[in-house]
């Protein structure tokens, strides 16, 4: 078998490092004969010095090379997974930066023992019970000795990007209770705050995967999380990678999530899994591990058009020891806000609740104002203050305090999942105080305790100071209620993001990414509750083919097929889902499938009820003047004629919104974007995709904004063209 990954040339890695590190701080450094990566077998390794007068010294245990480290004399024989670090020295002084590279041989990872040299047999003391955590390092021999499982494990190790964290093992496991030298895996910061906030220097590599990652960077390393860092509850902890000038670059400039996301980061989190993992203290949760719940929630937010924290599945190695399946995700803070939405970090409030409500960035002033106004939002004047249509004070300008659609979408995701560990904690909201047209937006976070039953009902959750409190207050306002009804119909109806087909499509896309790597997770941690620490009840040897696939089958055959309709019934019982069918858009007597119309087309509405519509994108109905609702000032009452007659010769994009009414009952509002053309044909000028720039505004024919068009027909800067 050839090398599993053939990465880009060594010069690219050096160029990457040059882009990351401040040039003034960069010294020459040794170069290795092979790139970091995954290899199928052993190989000789040469180390080339940048200075013929210097000697090269190296380590293989994660520690930084010193003048007393092993002297490099001839090519090394790499036959197992190893972390190689090297530096140049003259007269006992280091004269170069340190070069770090991780080399992984999957067949050797299968042999990972429970007593690696230099690592302790116990970790930190328990927090909620007596005793000390027994260390666990090995790959389970029952699984690795099974030929079929071993083959899956070997393939799984190269199926995802590798995140290799390299640091002196004392930074992790030193048992001295000292803020500067104590091991962060021993003192996790859960009892008397020993370890809380402790950080240690580390070198981090992101290697391979479908994007062929090739990154090496120095940063600060600390533990992350709440219950997941309690030793007796979860021996597999999350890590936070923070980029600071005293450790390396002050920020990471690298496309961790590909070209579709930002490429600047101040902090990343390597998230483990606690709820519904094979390590959870509760047996019923352990048997239902899937490792896709939280990322499904965040990817669903993206599909709804909302901002979120992106995630990348990785196989994490700690000083060359396989540590398990992780999700590398963006940390939500003021830096995240700045890089995604512009402005300055100081402009943002980032509000969250774990053990208590806090402004992680900024302050709670705007949040408390939103809470207070929501309590009176049944009176429309206070609701208008929240959405920026009325000033809060007579001497101030209106400002938007809440992104209404974002809150509704956020609530629908959690209601659909039946989130049982929310929202007394596990939520984050942010707002730019200086940008008054964008209110607080919510991001799904730690959404693991979900999908447990298709009949879960969390509609009554209402926690003061939290998103559900704002939501329940606003649902007393008829305008907000009907906006919720609109969004619920959009997402839960066939083809919507929360319909069965779309929910399963996303679920399967995540499963397909980790379908092999979960064998590695099982081999690393599947035996922990049986063999190492049962906690309150002895567990089983958790396997993919036995436990994981059983739960997957339950979700595919029971949860997803039933959940959408069950949630609709719950919403209807509360009056949160309309019983009236909305109008359909008919083009030349058929349900509209194309988003392009000519003046020769006939556009009508199909409905058994009275229809109100607008052609300027405004709402067709209002509940401000009447609790029973009425047509808005801009609406047109449909007379069964051709809607094209009311477009006044318009060409280009138009948004048509329509709603049906049956006495006091209203349907959801539906909308459609059409591109109106005279029918004289497509612009004949061929346009090259490479000729388009950042400032060009590009839409496809369905009205969706496009950043990287392929060949086809698009609207570029308002003109219909062919991209060749």
N, C-alpha and C positions, 0 to 999 in steps of 0.2 A: 504494500500500500504506500502510495506517495505521501508527501507532506499534506496534512489535512488542510492547512491554510497556506497559500502562497501570497504573502503580503507585498506591499509596495517596497521599493528599494530603500536601503538604509538612508540614503540622502534625503528621502522624503521625511523620514522620522526626524532627522536633524533639522530640516527646514521647519517642521511642525514645532519643535522645541524652540527654535529661534523666534518663531512668531509668538510663542507663549511667554518666554522669559524676557525680562528687561535686558536690552542689549548690553547696557553698562555693567550688569551683574554677571554676564555670561563669560566663563573662562573656557579654554580648551578642555576637552575631556576625552577619555579613552573611547574607542569605538569597537563594538563587538562584531565578530565575523558573521553573525546571523541575527536577524531581527527577532524580537520577542514574538511569541505565537504558540500555536498548537502543532506539535510534530508527532508523526506516527512511530518514530524510533529514535534511538540515540544518535549522537553526532559529535565530531570534534569541534571545539570552539576556540578560535583565536581571539586575542584581545590586542588591538593595535593602539599604541600610545601616540598622542599628538606631539610628544616631546621626546626625542631620542635620548635626552640626558636624564629623563625622569624614570623612576621605577613605578610599576603598576602593582597595586595591592588590591585584593578583592575579598569579598565575603559571599557566602551562600546561605546565610541564615536570616537575611533581612536587615541586619545591622549596617550602619554606615562604615565604610572602610577607614581604618586608621593606619598610622605608621607601623603598627604591630600586626596588622592583618596579613594574611597569606600573600607572599610575593609571587607574582605571575612570572613563570619561567618559560613555559611551553604550552601548547594547545591543551585545553581542558577536555576531558572525556565526559560529555553530558549523556547520562544514561537514565536519568529519572527526572521528575519535575523539580525544577530548581529556580530560585531567585538569585540572579547574579548581579552584584553591585561592585563597581570598580572605580578607582580614582588614582591620580598620579601624585607622586611625592618626590620631594627633594630635601635632603638633609632633615628628614623627619617631619617636614611640613607639607600639608596637602596643597598642591598648586593647581588643581583643576576642580571642576564640578564633578559630581558623582554621576556615573552612568548606571542606570538600573534597567534590567530586562528580566521578564519572566518567561520561562520555557516550560511548556506543559506537554507531557507525554501521557495521554489518557490511559493506556494500559497500565502505567505505573501508578496512576491515581487510584486504580482499583485496589492497590496494596496499601493504601494510606492507613497507618497503624493507630492504635489508641495511645501509644506512648512515644510520640515524636521526640527526638532528642532535644533537651533543653526546655521542654514545656511542662508546666505543673500538672499534677494528677487531680488537683482540686482548683476550683475557681473561687468566686466571692461567696460571702455568707448570705444565707437566705434572709429575706426581709420580713415575711409574714409568718415564718415558722422557724423552728430551731434547725440548725445544721448548716452545712456548707455544700455548695454545688459541686458535684462530682464532674470532673472534666470529661468531655467527649470529643474525640477527634476522628475516630476510625470510619471507614466505609464499611457498612455491615457485611460481614463475610458470608452470611447466608445468601445475600443477593449477588455479591460479586463472584461467588463460586458457581452460580447458575449461568450456564453458557449463554442462554437467550437474553437474560437480564443484563449480563456483563456487556454483551454487544450493544444493547440499547444505551447503557451507561456511557460506553466509549463514544458512541455517536452523539449522545446528548451533550457531552462536554464541549463539542465543537459546533453545536447547533445554534448557540447564542454567542453574543460578544462576551469576552472575558473581562471582568473587572478585577484587576490584581491590586491589592493594597499591600504595600511593603513598608515595614517599619521595624525598629528594634523590638524584639519580643518583650523586653522589659516595659516598653511603652504600653503593652497590652496586659501583661500578666505579672508585673512586679507587685508583690504583696506588701510593700512598704506603704503605710498610710500617709502619703505625702502629696501635696497638691502639684509639685513639680515632677516627682519621679514615680508616683503610684500608677499602677496599671489600670487603664480605663475599662478593661474587661473584668477586673476584680472589683473595683469600686465604681458601680454603675450609676450612682446618684439617685438611689431610690429610698433609702432609709433616713440617715442623718445628713443627707446631701453630700456625703463624701463621694467625689467623682462627678458631681453635677457641674457641667461646664468645662471639665478638664479637657484639654486638647493636647495632641502630640504631633510631631512632624511625621509626615509620610510621603512616600512616592506612590503615585497612582497611575496605572496603565489601563487603557480601554483598547481592547484588541479584537479584531475580526468581526464576525457576524455578517449579516447580509450587506451592511454598509461598509464592510472592510475597514473598521475603525483602526486607527494607528495613532494613539496618543500616549505620551508620557508627561506627567506634570507633578510638581511638588505642591503640597497643600497641608492644611491642618486637619487632623483627624479627631473626631470625638464621637461618643455614643449619641444616639437619637431615640426619642420615643418615650412612652409612658409605661403602660403595663408590659409592653414587650421587652423592657429592659430589667424587669423584676427577675432575679436569677431562678427562682423556683417555678416561675410561670413560663419563662421562655429562655432557654440557654443560647438561642441564636438571636443576637441583637442587631439592631439597625445602626448604621454609621452615617455620620454627616461629614461631608467633605467641604471645607471652607477655604476659599482662596484669599490669602493675605500676603502682603509684601514681605513680612518677616519669615515666611516659609517658602515663598516662590512668587508666582505672579499675583498681582492684587485682584485679578479676575481671570476666569477661564474664557478664552476666545477660541471656541471649537464647536462645530455643529453636532452636538451630542445626539440630537433628535432628527438629524437630516436637514435638508434645505427648507422644509416647511415650517421650521420653528426658528426662534432666535438662536444666535450663536455666542451669546455672552451670558456668563453665570458667575455669581458670587458664592453660591452654595448649592450643592446637590446632596440628595439623601439616597443612600442605598437602603431601601425599605425591605425589611423582612416581612413575614406574615405571622400573625399570632392567632386572631380569630379564624376559625375554620382552617386550621393548619394541622399537620400531624403532630405538632408540639403542644397544642392547647391543653389546658388542664382538664377540660371536659371531654369525656369519651365521645359524646354525641357529636361534638364539633370535629373531633379528630377524624371520624369516619366520613366526613363530608368535605374534606379538603379539595379545593379546586385551584387556588392561587390566581384566579382571574376576576374575582368579585370587585375589588377596589378599582382596578384599571378599567373594567367594563363601565363603571360609573363615570369615570373621568373621560373615557373615550365617547360615551354617550353625550356628555356635555358638549364635546367638540362637534358631534354630529348635529346637535341642536343649534349650533352657531354661537356657543358661549365659550369664553376663555376658561382654561383649566390648567392644571399642572401636568405636563406630559410625562410619559413613563417609558422606560426601556428595560426589557427583561435582560438580565445578565447572569452568568455563572460567576460567583464571587470566590476569589482565592485570597487567603490571608497568609502572607509570607510563604506562599507556595502550597498551603494546605487548602483543599477544597472545603468551602464553608457553606455552600448551598445556593439555591435559587433566590435571587433578589430582584427587586424592581428599582432601577435608578431613576429618580424622579426629581423634578424641580421643587425647591423649597419656596414657599410663598412668603415673601417678605418685600421690603421696599425696593430692593434691587430687582426682584422679579417684576414688580410693577413698572419700574423705570425702563427695563429692557423690553418689556412687551408693549407698554402703552405710552412711553415717552415722559417728558417732564423730568423733575428732579426727585430723588428719593425722599427728600423732606416734604414733598407735596402729599404723600400718601398716608392714609390711615389703614392699617391692617389689623382687623379685629378677629379674635378667635376665642374659643372656650375649650379648655381641657378640664382642669380642676376648678377653674374660676374664669369669669369674663375678664379679658384684658385687651389692651391695645398693644399688640406686639411691636407695632410701629405707629408713630403719630400719637393720637389721643382718642378719647371716647366722646368728645363733644358732639360731633355730627351723628354718631351712633345713638347717643342718648336723645338727641333731638328727634331722630327718626322713630325711636321707641315711643316717645311721648306723643308725637303726632299720630302715630298709628293707633293709639288708644282712642282717638277721636275721629278716625277716618271714616266712620259711617256718615258723618257730616261731610259733604263733598268738598267744602272749602278747605278742610284739612288734608284731604286726599290730594287736592290740587297743589297744596304746598309741598307734599311729598314728591310729586312727579314734576315739579318745577313750572306749573302753570299759574302759580300765585305766590307772591313773596311771603316769607314767613313773618317778617316785620315790615312795618310801613316805610322804614328808612333803608330797606335792603332790596336788592334785585332778586328775582326768583332763582332758585338753584335746585337741581335735581338731587334728591337724597337717595333715591332707590331706582335701580333698573328693574322695572316691573316684570318684563318678560323673563329676565334672568332668574328672578326669585321664583316665578311660577315653574319654569323648567326645572330648576333645582328641586323644588318640592315634588314635582311629578316623578323625577328619577328616584328619590328616596321613598316615595309612596309606592312606586312600582316594585322596587326591590324589597319593600317591607323591612326597612332598616331598623333593627332592634337595638342599636347602640348609638342612638342619635335622638334629638339634637341637644341633650344636656351637655354634650361635648362632641368632638369630632366634626367641627365645621370652621370655615375661614371665610371672612368677607373683607373686601378692600374697596377703597374709594379715593379718588384724587380730589382733595379739598380745593385745589386751585382751578379745577376744570369743572365748572358748574353745570355742564350739560350731561354728565355721566354720574349716576348714583352708585350706591353700594352694589357690588356684585358678589355672588357666592360661588364657592368652589367646593365640589365634593371632595371629602378627605377621609381616609381610613374607613372606607365603606365595606368592611369585611363581613360584619355580622348581618348578612343579607341573604335573600333567596332561600330561606330555610323552609318556607311553605307557601304554596300558591294561594292560601287563604289568609295570610298575614294581613292585618289591618292596623296601620299606624296613622290613620286620618285624625285620630283624637289627640295625638301628641301636641302638647302646648306648653313649652317651657319658657318662663319669663326671661326676658333679655336675649332670647335666642331667635333664630329665623322663624320657627313655628309660631312664636308669639306675635311677631309682625304679621305673618301670613294670616293667622286666625283673626286678628284685628281687621285686616284689610278685606277679608272675605265678607265683612258686614257692609262693605260698600258695593253697590250694584254694578258700578263700572268695572271695578276690579274683578268681581265675581264673574262677569261675562267675559272679561279678558281671560280669566282662568279657563272658562268653558271653551273658549276658542282654542287655546293652546292644548288643552286636554284632548280635544277632538283631533287636532292636527297630529299629535304625537301617538295617539292610541288607535286611530282609524287605520285601515289597511294601507300599507306603504309608509306609515309613520314610524318614527324612530323607536317607539315602544310597542309597535305591533309585533306579533309573534315572529314573523319572517325576519324583520330587521334586528330584533333583539337576539335571535339565534345566530344570525349572520355575524354579528359582532362577537358574540360569545365564541363561536367556532373559530373566528379569525385569531382570537387570543390563544385558544387552545392549540391551534396549529403551530403557533410560535413556540410553545413550551412542551409540545407533546412528547419530545424525547428528553428534554432537560428535567422533567419531573421524575424520571427514573433516577437521575443523579440525586435529586432532593430526597427521594425515598431511601436510597442507599446511604445517604449521609445522616438523615435524621429520623427515618421511619421506625427505628428500633428504640428510640430514646425513652419513651414512656413504658416500654416493656422491660428494657434491660438496664437502664441507668437511673431514672428517677420517676417512678409511677405517680408521684404526687398523691392524690387521694384515691385513685383507682388504677390498677395495673392495666396498661394498654396492650395493644397487639403489635405485631410487626406489620406496619402499614405499607401496602404495596399499590402500585399503579393499577395493575390488572385486576386486583381484588377490590380495593376500596375506592380509588379514584374513579375508575370507569363505572362503578355502581352508582356513585353520586352523579356522575355526568349523565348516565342513562335516565336517572330520576328527573333531572332538570329538563332534558330534551323531550321526555315522553309525558311528563306531568306538569312541571312548573310552567315552562314557556307556553305550551299549548293552552293552558287554562288561565294564566295570570292576567293577560290583557282584559279579557271579558269579565273576570272576577273583579278587577279594579274598576272597570266601567260600572258594574252593578253597585259597588260600594259608593262610587261618586254619585250615581243617580239617586240612591237612597238619601243622600244628603242634599240633593238639588244642585250638585256641582257638575252635572253632565246633562246636556240637552236631550230631550226626547223627540225633538223636531229635526228632521233631516235637512241639511243645508242645501242651497241651490247647486246645481251642476252647470258647468260651462259647456255649451253646445256650439260647435262650429259646423255649419252646413248640415245640421241635423244629427251630428254624431258627437259623442263626448270628446272634448278637446284633448288631443294627444300632442300636438305641436304647439310651440310657443310663438310661432310666427304667423301673422295674419296679413292679408292684403285687403284693399278696399273692395275687392270683389267677393270677399267672404261674408257670411252671415253669422253673427255672434248672438246667441240667445241664452236664456237661463231655463233650466229644467227644474220645476218645483210645483208642488200641489198647493203652495201657499203664496201669500203676497211676498214680493221680493223688493228689497231696497238695495240700491247699489251706488257706488261712487266710482269715478274714473280718474280721480286725482290722488288715490292712495289714502284718503282720510276715512274715518270710521263711518259706516252707513247708518248706525243706530246709536242712540244716546239714552242714558238713564239718569241724566242730571236733572232734567225738567220733570220727569215722571218715573215713579217706581216701576210702572208697567212697561216703560220704554217707549221710544218714539223714533221716527226717522230723524237723522241728523240734518243740520242746515245745508250740508253739501250733498245729501243723498238724492237719488232719483228713484221714483216709484216705477218699477218695471211694468211696461204696458204690453208685453208680449211681442214687441217689435224688434228690429235689428239694433243691437246696442252700438254698432259701428256708427249709426247716425248721430250719436251723442258725443263722438270723439272729435268733431269739428276739424276734420282733415289732419289730425295729429299724425306725425310720423316719428318713429323711434319707440323707445320703451314706454309702456303705460301699465300702471298697476290698477286693476279693477277689483274692488272688494264688494262682496254681496252677502246678504243675510235674509233669511225667510222668517215670516211672522205668521203665527196662528193665534189670533186674539191677543192674550197677554203672554203667550209663550213664544220664545225666539229660538232660532237655530244657532249653531255656532257661526261665526263670521268666517267666510272662506275668501281667499284672495288668489289672484293669478297675475303673473307678469307676462305681457305679450309684447312682441316686437312688431310694430305696425310698419309695413313697407308699401310703397306705391305699386309694387309688383313689376317694376321695370327691370328687375334682375339684380344679381349680386354684383358688387363692385368688381370690375374686371382687373384691377391692379393686383397682381400677386404680391403677397407680403411674406418675407422670410421671418420665421420665428426668432432667428438670431438678431434681426434688425430691430426688434422691439426692446424698449428700455424700461427702467423702473417707473418712469412717469407716465407711461402709456396705460390707459384704463381699458381693460379687456374683459368682456363678458362672453360666455357661451350663449347659445340660442335659448337656453332655459332661464337666462337671467342671472346665472351664478358668476360671481367674480372669479377670474382665472389669473394666476400668476405665471404659470409655465405652460402656455398653449402648445399643443401638438398640431399636426396638419388638420385642416377643416375650416368650417365657416364660423367666424366670430364677429362680435361688434367691437371695433377698436376705436376708441375716442369718438364714439357715437356713429361710426360708419361701419356698414356691413362689408366685410372683406373676406377673401380666401387666403388662408395662411398655408403656404406650400413648403 
